[in-house]
Amino acid sequence: MTPKSLQSPSRLPEMDPAIWSRLPEELLEHVLSCLPLKTFLNLRSTCKRFKSLTFSPSFMSKHTTRGSPFSSFLLLSHPQFYHQYPLYDSIIGSWRHLALSLSFLLPVTGSNGSPSCSLLSSSNGLFCFSLPSSKSFLVCNFLAKSSRIVEFPSYPFAFESLAFVSMPFGYKIFVLCSKFSSNSVFVYDSRVHSWQKFDRFEPILGDNYRQEGVFFNGSLYFTTSEPFSIVCFDLESGRWERLDNELPGDLTFVRLVSDGENKLYLIGGVGRNGISRSMKLWELGGGRNWIEAESLPELMCKKFVSVCYHNYERVYCFWHQGMICVCCYTWPEILYCKVSKRTWHWLPKCPSLPEKWSCGFRWFSFVPELYATV
């Protein structure tokens, strides 16, 4: 008989199934939620119960509160995917087989049979849709299956740009609106369920402005048309301000991206006469100056410029889980930069996209959040 002191240290005591099978489900969920995400994903194939947890709102919520989102997706909106939104899982790095459907929250068609809504923006697990036939916006949380109708502040209501900002205790909808000969700003605050109107904006942004504002330090930041500059709108006071810091030279286009916390980035093309020869990424430094952080590799730059046809009005950017995503309405792929590693990549085209696809690609960041309030 071998003494216990001489037994192999790698041998572990057996777990009695009669005991562990009686472990309450809520305790099991708590233990599993403490595992690293990749470890848990590897356990999904061991039993149906573990696999079902990937669809459990309570489990997803527990995992998210530990600082690492259980799931995060890049969501594609395209006219050929009617009320279906293909999802790219940015954690496991692949397209999901099932598209997200919001048909249970959305009206099917308008009175003339045309699509009755359009997805405009997303923020921290919330979506914002426009419902023109209902003269309203729709804010919804897919995970919680909750929604709220927000009526337009006036009618007719033609707007050029919308920014949707989710906050710890609600959200705000910022709209640049043209009505007759007057341009105005409207801000909806979900905490008081009302709109507030602010003064004219055309001396700062100009006519027909289309880019979405970027939320940073309590304000929305915008880039103007040439000569390029940056202006911001304080969501509390309603005041506009033009930043006096100097932008990099020889810019052909500029876009802003914020990490949602304390960093603001600028992405721009560098060249002459509207032709970009390179693309670069800058970070706003502590001295309010722009510090070059990274350059897009030459071959990737040539591809991106070619798919845009040098029409940079079609280019838009957003932040998603440590990535800066650079997109074009006319192209089905995303160019993205992993900020921590300073590396650039192309996201593969959605496999369910038809061979003959049309323009109109809109990408959104979607990080499910059970407790995001509508």
Secondary structure by P-SEA (a helix, b strand, c coil): ccccccccccccccccccccccccaaaaaaaaaaccaaaaaaacccccccccccccaaaaaaaaaacccccccccccccccccbbbbbcccccccccccccccccccccccccccccccccccccbbbbbbccccbbbbbbccccbbbbbccccccccccbbbbbbccccbbbbbbcccccccbbbbbbccccbbbbbccccccccccccbbbbbcccbbbbbbccccbbbbbccccbbbbbbcccccccccbbbbbbccccbbbbbbbbbccccccccbbbbbccccbbbbcccccaaaaaaaaaaaccccccbbbbbccccbbbbbccccbbbbbcccccbbbbcccccccccccccbbbbbbbbbbccccc
